[in-house]
Amino acid sequence: MRACVPLIVALLCGLAWADLYSAPDSCRGRCLEAFDKHHQCHCNARCRDFGNCCEDFESLCDHEGFSHSSDAITKEELQSISEKIYRADTNKARKEDIIINSQNCISPSETRDQVDHCPEPLFSYVNEELFSKPTYAAFINLLNNYQRATGRGEHFSAQQLAEQDAFLREVTKTAVMKELYSFLRDQNRYSSEQEFVNDLKNMWFGLYSRGNDKGDSSGFEHVFSGEVKKGKVTGFHNWIRFYMQEKEGLVDYYSHIYDGPWDSYPDVLAMQFNWDGYYKEVGSAFIGSSPEFEFALYSLCFIARPGKMCQLSLGGYPLAIQTYTWDKSTYGNGKKYIATAYVVSSTQ
């Protein structure tokens, strides 16, 4: 696959071009970066020692203890662990397992037009034997447990709660999640695997309110299953969900603005589509990745860079993931839920 937008993907999920660049006098997008003498002020772990921090360092970087040198996760460490996770994803699709028909690439300025530029479905073929693998099967079991409209409270049966636990149990058996846990344990984020799993369950499956009804959303529902709010599709960043909905005739693929540089799976596609009457202006998604791969990378970025750009490396190509925290409610000792997580950029 090749990128059809030069260098950086813009306007993914409503981000403007300017959001992908760092202001020289601000720590926005720069927390824990390496020292650069050309910058007016600094955002690294030792800037307070030298008295040269940017004015917004404390508000943007110095929270939850993440910016202190003993706990800091550097950009280089994120790139290293993301490469290990990439190599460990043995459950990903092979090149022959998926045939994509990406068709027409449009410019970012055309994404609001809601024009169907692609007469054919996005997925020409998917080897559904993939879906019999334990993590895929457990993931798919979760997708029909949600009401997509925000403002309607979610109420889970005992069976649906058990499916959440089953998914966590299956993904944590994989080499992908073992790599992530080992890394976070060594970074002093978790002292036991059970603590790690409990935190994942809360941050991803804990309910909060995006609308008027209490407990109408969660990070998992938003990112992987998708929601509709104020007449627009929000979230919905998963290829398996897209394929299954397209197969049922509920998703109509319109176009894409970005097709990633990887020549094998997982790859990245930023696309426009209609979901049963509601439009998604730009939805970025990994294509051909295993559920545990996406779950691991989004979790890594939320833990290491909550609410910030997270710079990773996959197969030698740079990739950025943006996460946002849900600030209106918390769990545990003031921890925040995942509001959303998605791929923002990659270079050619």
C-alpha positions as CSV (number, residue, x, y, z in Angstrom):
1,M,0.0,0.0,0.0
2,R,1.1,3.6,-0.7
3,A,0.3,6.9,0.9
4,C,-1.8,9.1,-1.2
5,V,-1.3,12.2,1.0
6,P,2.3,13.3,1.2
7,L,4.3,12.9,4.4
8,I,1.7,13.5,7.2
9,V,-1.9,12.4,7.4
10,A,-4.0,15.5,8.3
11,L,-7.5,16.0,9.4
12,L,-7.8,12.5,10.9
13,C,-10.8,12.6,13.3
14,G,-11.1,16.3,13.0
15,L,-7.4,17.3,13.7
16,A,-6.1,20.2,11.6
17,W,-2.7,20.4,10.0
18,A,-1.5,22.7,12.7
19,D,-2.3,20.2,15.4
20,L,0.5,17.9,14.2
21,Y,3.2,20.5,14.8
22,S,4.7,21.7,18.1
23,A,4.6,25.3,19.1
24,P,8.2,26.6,19.9
25,D,7.1,28.2,23.2
26,S,4.8,25.4,24.4
27,C,5.1,21.8,25.6
28,R,2.1,20.7,23.5
29,G,3.2,17.6,21.7
30,R,6.7,17.9,23.1
31,C,6.6,16.3,26.6
32,L,9.8,14.3,27.4
33,E,11.4,15.2,24.1
34,A,15.2,15.3,23.9
35,F,17.0,18.5,24.6
36,D,17.4,20.8,21.6
37,K,19.4,24.0,22.1
38,H,17.4,25.7,19.3
39,H,14.1,25.6,21.3
40,Q,13.0,28.7,23.2
41,C,12.0,26.6,26.2
42,H,12.1,22.9,27.1
43,C,9.9,20.0,28.1
44,N,12.3,17.3,29.1
45,A,12.5,15.6,32.5
46,R,15.3,17.9,33.7
47,C,14.1,21.3,32.5
48,R,13.2,22.3,36.1
49,D,16.7,21.5,37.2
50,F,18.0,24.1,34.7
51,G,15.1,26.5,35.0
52,N,14.2,26.5,31.3
53,C,10.8,24.7,31.2
54,C,8.0,26.1,29.0
55,E,5.3,27.9,30.9
56,D,2.8,25.1,30.3
57,F,5.2,22.3,31.3
58,E,3.5,21.6,34.6
59,S,0.0,21.6,33.2
60,L,0.8,19.4,30.1
61,C,3.7,17.2,31.2
62,D,4.0,17.1,35.0
63,H,1.0,15.1,36.0
64,E,0.5,11.6,37.5
65,G,4.3,11.4,38.0
66,F,5.0,10.6,34.4
67,S,7.4,13.4,33.7
68,H,9.8,12.6,36.6
69,S,13.0,11.0,35.4
70,S,12.5,7.8,37.4
71,D,9.2,7.1,35.8
72,A,9.5,8.8,32.4
73,I,9.0,6.7,29.2
74,T,11.1,8.2,26.5
75,K,10.2,8.4,22.8
76,E,13.0,6.0,22.1
77,E,11.6,3.5,24.5
78,L,8.2,3.8,23.0
79,Q,9.6,3.2,19.5
80,S,11.5,0.2,20.8
81,I,8.6,-1.5,22.5
82,S,6.2,-0.8,19.6
83,E,8.7,-2.6,17.3
84,K,8.7,-5.5,19.7
85,I,4.9,-5.6,19.8
86,Y,4.9,-5.4,16.0
87,R,7.2,-8.4,15.7
88,A,5.2,-10.3,18.3
89,D,1.9,-10.1,16.4
90,T,1.9,-13.6,15.0
91,N,-2.0,-13.6,14.9
92,K,-2.0,-10.8,12.3
93,A,-3.4,-11.4,8.8
94,R,-1.1,-12.7,6.1
95,K,-1.0,-10.9,2.8
96,E,-3.2,-13.5,1.2
97,D,-5.8,-13.4,4.0
98,I,-7.1,-10.0,3.0
99,I,-7.7,-8.3,-0.4
100,I,-8.4,-4.5,-0.1
101,N,-10.0,-2.5,-2.9
102,S,-9.1,1.0,-1.7
103,Q,-10.2,2.7,-5.0
104,N,-10.4,6.5,-5.0
105,C,-8.2,8.7,-2.9
106,I,-9.5,12.2,-2.2
107,S,-7.9,15.3,-0.7
108,P,-8.5,16.2,2.9
109,S,-10.5,19.2,1.8
110,E,-13.1,16.9,0.2
111,T,-13.8,14.8,3.3
112,R,-16.9,16.9,4.3
113,D,-18.6,16.5,1.0
114,Q,-20.1,13.1,1.8
115,V,-19.7,11.9,-1.8
116,D,-19.4,8.2,-2.5
117,H,-16.4,7.9,-4.8
118,C,-16.1,4.1,-4.5
119,P,-18.7,1.9,-6.1
120,E,-17.2,-1.3,-4.7
121,P,-16.8,-2.5,-1.1
122,L,-13.5,-1.9,0.7
123,F,-13.0,-5.5,1.4
124,S,-12.9,-7.8,-1.6
125,Y,-11.9,-10.8,0.4
126,V,-11.2,-11.7,4.0
127,N,-10.1,-15.2,5.2
128,E,-12.7,-15.7,7.9
129,E,-10.7,-18.5,9.4
130,L,-8.9,-15.7,11.2
131,F,-12.0,-15.1,13.2
132,S,-11.8,-18.6,14.8
133,K,-8.6,-17.7,16.6
134,P,-9.3,-17.2,20.3
135,T,-8.6,-13.4,20.5
136,Y,-10.6,-12.7,17.4
137,A,-13.5,-14.8,18.6
138,A,-13.5,-13.1,22.0
139,F,-13.3,-9.7,20.4
140,I,-16.1,-10.3,18.0
141,N,-18.3,-11.5,20.9
142,L,-18.1,-8.0,22.4
143,L,-19.2,-6.1,19.4
144,N,-22.9,-6.7,19.7
145,N,-23.0,-5.7,23.4
146,Y,-23.5,-2.0,22.8
147,Q,-26.1,0.6,21.7
148,R,-24.4,2.9,19.3
149,A,-26.4,6.0,20.1
150,T,-24.9,8.1,22.9
151,G,-27.4,9.1,25.6
152,R,-28.7,5.6,26.1
153,G,-27.3,3.9,29.1
154,E,-25.4,0.6,28.7
155,H,-26.6,-2.3,30.8
156,F,-24.6,-5.5,30.7
157,S,-25.9,-9.0,31.4
158,A,-23.8,-11.5,33.3
159,Q,-23.0,-13.1,30.0
160,Q,-21.8,-9.8,28.5
161,L,-19.6,-9.1,31.6
162,A,-18.2,-12.6,31.3
163,E,-17.3,-11.8,27.6
164,Q,-15.3,-8.8,28.7
165,D,-13.3,-11.0,31.1
166,A,-12.9,-13.7,28.4
167,F,-11.5,-11.1,26.0
168,L,-9.0,-9.8,28.6
169,R,-8.0,-13.4,29.5
170,E,-7.4,-14.3,25.8
171,V,-5.4,-11.2,24.9
172,T,-3.2,-11.4,28.0
173,K,-2.1,-14.9,27.0
174,T,-0.5,-13.5,23.8
175,A,3.1,-12.6,23.1
176,V,1.9,-9.1,22.2
177,M,0.4,-8.4,25.6
178,K,3.2,-10.2,27.4
179,E,5.7,-7.8,25.8
180,L,3.5,-4.8,26.9
181,Y,3.2,-6.0,30.4
182,S,6.9,-6.8,30.8
183,F,7.7,-3.3,29.5
184,L,5.3,-1.5,31.8
185,R,6.4,-3.6,34.8
186,D,10.0,-2.6,34.2
187,Q,8.8,1.0,34.0
188,N,7.3,0.7,37.5
189,R,3.8,1.2,36.2
190,Y,2.4,-2.2,37.5
191,S,3.7,-4.5,40.2
192,S,1.7,-7.6,39.1
193,E,-0.1,-8.9,36.1
194,Q,-3.4,-8.9,37.9
195,E,-3.0,-5.2,38.7
196,F,-2.3,-4.6,35.0
197,V,-5.4,-6.6,33.9
198,N,-7.6,-4.9,36.4
199,D,-6.5,-1.5,35.2
200,L,-7.1,-2.5,31.6
201,K,-10.6,-3.6,32.4
202,N,-11.4,-0.3,34.1
203,M,-9.9,2.0,31.6
204,W,-11.4,0.2,28.6
205,F,-14.7,-1.2,29.8
206,G,-15.6,1.2,32.7
207,L,-18.7,3.2,31.8
208,Y,-19.1,6.9,31.7
209,S,-21.5,9.4,30.2
210,R,-21.0,11.1,26.8
211,G,-24.7,12.0,26.6
212,N,-27.6,12.6,29.0
213,D,-27.9,9.1,30.4
214,K,-25.5,7.8,33.0
215,G,-23.0,5.2,31.8
216,D,-23.7,5.3,28.0
217,S,-20.2,4.9,26.8
218,S,-16.8,3.3,27.3
219,G,-13.4,3.4,25.6
220,F,-13.9,0.0,24.1
221,E,-17.3,0.8,22.7
222,H,-16.1,4.1,21.2
223,V,-12.8,3.0,19.7
224,F,-13.6,-0.5,18.5
225,S,-17.4,-0.7,18.1
226,G,-18.3,2.9,17.2
227,E,-20.9,5.3,18.3
228,V,-23.3,7.9,16.9
229,K,-23.5,11.3,18.5
230,K,-25.3,14.4,17.2
231,G,-25.9,12.7,13.9
232,K,-22.3,11.8,13.2
233,V,-20.2,8.6,13.6
234,T,-17.6,8.9,16.3
235,G,-14.9,6.4,17.1
236,F,-15.2,3.2,15.0
237,H,-11.5,2.6,14.4
238,N,-11.4,-1.2,13.8
239,W,-11.1,-3.2,10.6
240,I,-12.9,-6.3,11.8
241,R,-15.9,-4.3,12.9
242,F,-15.8,-2.4,9.5
243,Y,-15.6,-5.7,7.5
244,M,-18.5,-7.3,9.4
245,Q,-20.7,-4.3,9.1
246,E,-19.9,-3.9,5.4
247,K,-20.7,-7.6,4.8
248,E,-24.1,-7.0,6.3
249,G,-24.7,-4.0,4.1
250,L,-24.6,-1.5,7.0
251,V,-21.4,0.2,6.0
252,D,-20.8,1.9,2.6
253,Y,-17.2,2.8,1.9
254,Y,-16.9,6.2,0.2
255,S,-13.2,7.0,-0.2
256,H,-9.8,7.3,1.6
257,I,-7.3,10.1,2.1
258,Y,-4.4,7.9,3.3
259,D,-3.1,4.4,2.5
260,G,-0.1,3.5,4.6
261,P,3.4,2.6,3.4
262,W,3.5,-1.0,4.8
263,D,3.6,-3.7,2.2
264,S,2.2,-6.3,4.6
265,Y,-0.3,-6.4,7.4
266,P,-0.9,-4.6,9.6
267,D,-1.3,-1.5,7.5
268,V,-3.2,1.8,8.1
269,L,-6.1,3.3,6.1
270,A,-7.8,6.7,6.7
271,M,-11.2,6.5,5.1
272,Q,-14.7,8.1,4.7
273,F,-17.8,5.9,5.0
274,N,-21.5,5.8,5.8
275,W,-22.6,3.7,8.7
276,D,-26.3,2.9,8.3
277,G,-27.3,6.5,7.6
278,Y,-24.6,8.3,9.5
279,Y,-21.3,9.7,8.0
280,K,-17.8,9.3,9.2
281,E,-15.7,12.2,7.9
282,V,-12.3,10.5,8.5
283,G,-11.8,7.2,10.3
284,S,-8.3,5.9,10.7
285,A,-7.9,2.2,11.3
286,F,-5.2,-0.5,11.3
287,I,-6.0,-3.1,8.6
288,G,-5.1,-6.8,9.2
289,S,-3.9,-6.5,12.7
290,S,-4.9,-8.8,15.5
291,P,-7.2,-7.5,18.3
292,E,-4.4,-7.8,20.8
293,F,-2.1,-5.7,18.6
294,E,-4.4,-2.7,18.5
295,F,-5.4,-3.2,22.2
296,A,-1.7,-3.2,23.2
297,L,-0.7,-0.1,21.2
298,Y,-3.6,2.0,22.2
299,S,-3.2,0.9,25.9
300,L,0.6,1.7,25.7
301,C,-0.1,5.2,24.3
302,F,-2.8,5.9,26.8
303,I,-0.6,4.9,29.8
304,A,2.6,6.5,28.5
305,R,1.1,9.6,26.8
306,P,-2.4,10.2,28.1
307,G,-4.1,12.9,26.1
308,K,-1.0,13.4,23.9
309,M,0.6,12.4,20.7
310,C,2.4,9.1,21.0
311,Q,5.3,8.5,18.6
312,L,5.9,4.8,17.7
313,S,7.7,2.8,15.1
314,L,6.3,-0.2,13.2
315,G,8.5,-2.2,10.8
316,G,10.8,0.8,10.5
317,Y,8.1,3.3,9.7
318,P,7.1,6.0,12.1
319,L,3.5,6.1,13.3
320,A,1.7,8.4,15.8
321,I,-1.3,7.6,17.9
322,Q,-3.4,10.2,19.7
323,T,-5.3,9.4,22.8
324,Y,-7.7,11.5,24.9
325,T,-8.7,11.1,28.5
326,W,-12.3,11.3,29.8
327,D,-12.0,14.0,32.4
328,K,-15.5,14.2,33.7
329,S,-15.3,11.0,35.8
330,T,-12.6,8.7,37.2
331,Y,-12.0,5.3,38.7
332,G,-9.7,3.9,41.4
333,N,-7.4,6.6,42.8
334,G,-8.4,9.3,40.4
335,K,-7.4,7.4,37.2
336,K,-9.0,8.5,34.0
337,Y,-10.9,6.5,31.4
338,I,-10.0,6.3,27.7
339,A,-12.1,8.7,25.7
340,T,-10.6,7.7,22.4
341,A,-7.5,6.5,20.7
342,Y,-6.7,6.5,17.0
343,V,-3.9,6.6,14.4
344,V,-3.0,10.2,13.6
345,S,0.0,10.2,11.3
346,S,2.7,8.3,9.4
347,T,5.3,9.4,6.9
348,Q,6.1,7.9,3.6
